[in-house]
Amino acid sequence: AKHESELQSLAERTLGNRIPEDKIFREVVSGETITDRPVISQILKVMESKKIKGVFVVDPQRLTRGDLLDKGHLINVFKYTNTKIITPGKTINPGDEIDQDYFEFDLFMGRREYKMINKRMQRGRNISVQEGNYVGSIAPYGYKKTKIGKCHTLKINEDEIDCFNKMKELALNGLGCTSIANELNRLGFKPRKSKLWTTNAVRDILLNKTNLGLIKWNTRKSVKLYKNDEIIKSRPRNEEAEYYPGKHPAIITQVEYDA
C-alpha cells in the first residue's frame, strides 16, 4: 500500500494524473524466479504489445531478483520494447547504454541482497529449530500452533487427537494404511481438509516424527534440474534430515513409532 501511494504521487507529478485501476499490477507474493511470479509475467506480456511506454516501480530490483537467465530476459524485454522504468529516484531508459549498465548493475546487487537476506533468514530459522521451536506454517495433524513468549510451538489439538489415537491403535493392531483409512471413514472421523481419509494421508501422519516430540529440519531440500530447456524444481525426501528435541509434547512413543 505504501509503494502504491508513492507511485501514484509520482505519476501525478510526471503525468499529471493518477494511474488507472486497470493499469495497476499488484504482486504481494515473493518468488525467486519470473515463472514463480504470475503478475510480473503478466506485465511482460502486456509490454510485448509495445503499447506501454513506461513502468512505474519503487525500485528496479522489485522487477526481479532472479538469476542471470531471469535478469537477461527482463532486460531484453525492456530494451527491445523500448519501455522506460520510472522510479522515484530515476527514470531508466534500457535503450540507453549508460542506463542499461546501471539497470544491469542494480539487478545484480538486488540478487546479491536477496541471497544474503535469504541466507540470514534460513540461519535464524535453523537456530530456532535447534532451540525446539516449531517454524512450520501449518501444524501437523493432531497438533495446533501456540506461542510460548515470542516463540511458536505446538500443543495437542483436542479436536483431532481422538482420531490420531484411533489411527495409532489400528496400526499397532496390524492394520495397513488402506484398511485404517477405510475404518476411519466408516467410524465417521473427518480429515482436516478433504472429505475422506486416504492411504497416503494415514501413512504420512503416522510416520511424521514430529509426533515423537521432535522438530525436523531439511526434510525436503529444494533441488533444481535443467531439463527440456527449463529449470525444474523438486523437493525429494532428504535422507540426511536433522531432528531436534521440541518444546511440544509427544503423542506417540518411540516403541510405538518403531512398531
Secondary structure, DSSP 8 states (H G I E B T S, - for coil): -HHHHHHHHHHHHHTSS---GGG--------SSGGG-HHHHHHHHHHTTT---EEE-S-GGGT----HHHHHHHHHHHHHTT-EEE-SS-EE-TTSHHHHHHHHHHHHHHHHHHHHHHHHHHHHHHHHHHTT----SS--TTEEEEEETTEEEEEE-TTTHHHHHHHHHHHHTT--HHHHHHHHHHHT---SSSSS--HHHHHHHHT-GGGGTEEEESSB--EEEEETTEEEEE--B-TT-EEEE-SS--SS-HHHHH-
